[in-house]
Amino acid sequence: MNFISTRNASPAVSLSDAIAAGLAPDGGLYVPQAMPDARELQPGHSLAQTAATLLQPFLAGDRLESQLAAICESAFDFPAPLLPLATPGDQVLELFHGPTAAFKDFGARFLAQCLTRLRGADARPLTILVATSGDTGAAVAAAFHRQPNLRVVVLYPDGRVSPRQAHQLGCFGDNITALRVAGSFDDCQALVKRALSDASLQARAPLSSANSISLGRLLPQMSYYAHAALCHRAQTGNTLNFVIPTGNLGNAMAAILARALGVPIGRIVLATNANRVLPDYFAGKDYAPQPSVATIANAMDVGAPSNFERLRWLYHGDDAALRAAFTAASVEDDAIGLLIARRHRHFGEVFCPHTATAVKVLEDLRNQGVEGDWAVAATAHPAKFEGVVEPLVGAVPVPPALNALLQRPAHADPIEPDYQALVQHILATPAG
Ligand SMILES: *Cc1c(COP(=O)(O)O)cnc(C)c1O
């Protein structure tokens, strides 16, 4: 199977090459040249087995094909349980049982396994650059920590991530450098973009990124939706519908792609915070990226969802067909807070602010009379966002994996948003 660009002006490449490249040379996003048929897919005994079967056609003929099962066993070595909520017919797909307690662990770990194997014995280490507003950087740092011949430089806006997120970013050391930038997330991203397009730096230190447009993160995320939907159908005979908290559309795009392959997934509803570009588009307005607004569900503070170009490609640019296939709803901060407090008071349930947007959207659907079996994707553990959640529900126990990271000493180097400072830190970071 080969991969082409959404903009149709790049040569077709293998999955390994698409993963190594990140963005296609014409500036588009890599997409599969053909859609494998997953209608006969059966649930594996484990998530890793479902993943390997689902992903196999995408790696047919690729140099990583024979290693796919091993990659999946390493990347998906923690569960994604589908558990009942207190409200009948409603479930939660918990995606936060990985090392950094957010769904991004799945994609980051798969990507790290692929890149480690692709690097092989190449003499020069590959540097992964990540600009993060929180969860991505931690997941990538954890996934690449001590991986041979790889190193990671994470940039985050100083003072603008939660204290626990900052601790997670700085606690690895070894081949991971955390830089706290005296600036905004956009400053961090601008530094990363400049480095990635700096040919003379690339000649000295090959660079790659690990953002949510990477196929190495997107494709593996299909696995947990497929596993949950297939297990649910095997047990109940019913099709599972999903509400997915959405920012850059990385997580939701994976569910959408899985459904397009024939995995038995019913409706997919997107839940956003006050950043309403997608709800406005699905309600019929033109697609109009905006500057992001800050919310209490800050991992979804996205004004220009980076995977939207893939979604449009999937629907051949037919906006009417795309709008007919999905709904999206926006939830304001006060409603997120009220939902967290109310579900805790009534049912003892505790959600992170991102998951809470999806629970609110599901409640609204039920109030409109929508039937069927639904699952909310729980994208992070509430203990990661203690500053938002604990004032509403009291102390939230920290899961063991997250606690282990919080017990380690943490260090981040302060830098001005200055390109030469970034270059020095890249060259000074040791490889794993
Ligand atoms: C990244 C993130 C999201 C948004 O996911 P996208 O793939 O960007 O749509 C939602 N919730 C949490 C906790 C996240 O870390």
The ligand as an ORCA input file, in Angstrom:
! r2SCAN-3c Opt
* xyz 0 1
  C      -5.025     16.216     22.369
  C      -6.205     16.071     23.245
  C      -7.516     16.210     22.754
  C      -7.811     16.605     21.328
  O      -7.429     15.592     20.422
  P      -7.274     15.937     18.871
  O      -6.696     14.725     18.268
  O      -6.364     17.125     18.788
  O      -8.634     16.253     18.350
  C      -8.570     15.986     23.613
  N      -8.369     15.668     24.909
  C      -7.131     15.534     25.421
  C      -6.992     15.204     26.849
  C      -5.993     15.726     24.609
  O      -4.780     15.600     25.132
*
